[in-house]
Structure formats: C-alpha cells, structure tokens
Amino acid sequence: MTEAERERPVRSPCVSICALDEQDLCLGCQRTASEISRWGRMSNDERRQVLAQLAERARAQGLMQ
C-alpha cells in the first residue's frame, strides 16, 4: 500500500447548508454542483485543489478576508 493510499481522506467542506445560487455555487460550502457530486471520487490532491478554490471564491464574494 502506498503512502497516498494510507493517507486519510480530506474531509468534505459541507456545512449542511445545501442550496445552489445562480452561479451554481453552494451557499454553504462554495462548491459547484459538479464538485459536490465528484467529491467522493476525487483524490486527496484534487480535494485540496478544490478547497483552495473555495477560499478564493469566498474571498471574491466578501465572505472571507
């Protein structure tokens, strides 16, 4: 088993506020519908990339500084 296979899965950013806005972004976690549906099949590296994008989206919307 490789180190990547032993690594714990990166946790979902879901905060149980599941509603998509006009831009197809979840109001709770800032993921797109596609990202939400693919999350379970993503590698940890892909999940980390999405998490980085979520932070940028939240900043762009004024939700984070």
C-alpha positions as CSV (number, residue, x, y, z in Angstrom):
1,M,0.0,0.0,0.0
2,T,1.4,3.4,-1.0
3,E,1.6,6.4,1.4
4,A,-1.2,8.1,-0.6
5,E,-3.4,5.1,-0.1
6,R,-2.8,5.1,3.6
7,E,-3.5,8.9,3.9
8,R,-6.8,9.8,5.5
9,P,-9.4,11.3,3.1
10,V,-9.5,15.1,3.0
11,R,-12.8,16.0,4.7
12,S,-15.7,17.5,2.9
13,P,-16.3,21.2,3.4
14,C,-20.0,20.7,3.6
15,V,-21.7,22.7,6.4
16,S,-25.2,21.3,5.8
17,I,-26.5,24.5,4.1
18,C,-27.1,22.9,0.7
19,A,-28.6,25.4,-1.8
20,L,-27.1,26.5,-5.1
21,D,-27.1,30.1,-6.2
22,E,-27.4,31.5,-9.8
23,Q,-23.8,30.7,-10.4
24,D,-24.2,27.0,-9.5
25,L,-22.3,27.5,-6.2
26,C,-23.5,26.1,-2.9
27,L,-24.3,28.8,-0.5
28,G,-22.9,26.8,2.4
29,C,-19.6,25.4,1.1
30,Q,-19.0,27.3,-2.1
31,R,-18.5,24.2,-4.2
32,T,-20.1,23.8,-7.6
33,A,-22.7,21.1,-8.2
34,S,-20.1,19.2,-10.2
35,E,-17.5,19.4,-7.4
36,I,-20.1,18.2,-4.9
37,S,-21.1,15.2,-7.0
38,R,-17.5,14.2,-7.8
39,W,-16.1,14.7,-4.2
40,G,-16.3,11.1,-3.3
41,R,-14.3,10.0,-6.3
42,M,-11.6,12.7,-6.1
43,S,-8.1,12.1,-4.9
44,N,-6.8,14.0,-1.8
45,D,-4.8,16.2,-4.1
46,E,-7.9,17.1,-6.2
47,R,-9.8,17.8,-3.0
48,R,-7.1,20.1,-1.8
49,Q,-7.2,22.0,-5.1
50,V,-11.0,22.4,-4.7
51,L,-10.5,23.6,-1.1
52,A,-8.1,26.3,-2.3
53,Q,-10.6,27.4,-4.9
54,L,-13.3,27.6,-2.3
55,A,-11.3,30.0,-0.2
56,E,-10.7,32.2,-3.3
57,R,-14.5,32.1,-4.1
58,A,-15.4,33.0,-0.6
59,R,-13.0,36.0,-0.6
60,A,-14.3,37.1,-4.0
61,Q,-17.8,37.2,-2.6
62,G,-16.7,39.0,0.6
63,L,-17.4,36.0,2.8
64,M,-13.8,35.8,4.0
65,Q,-10.9,38.3,4.2
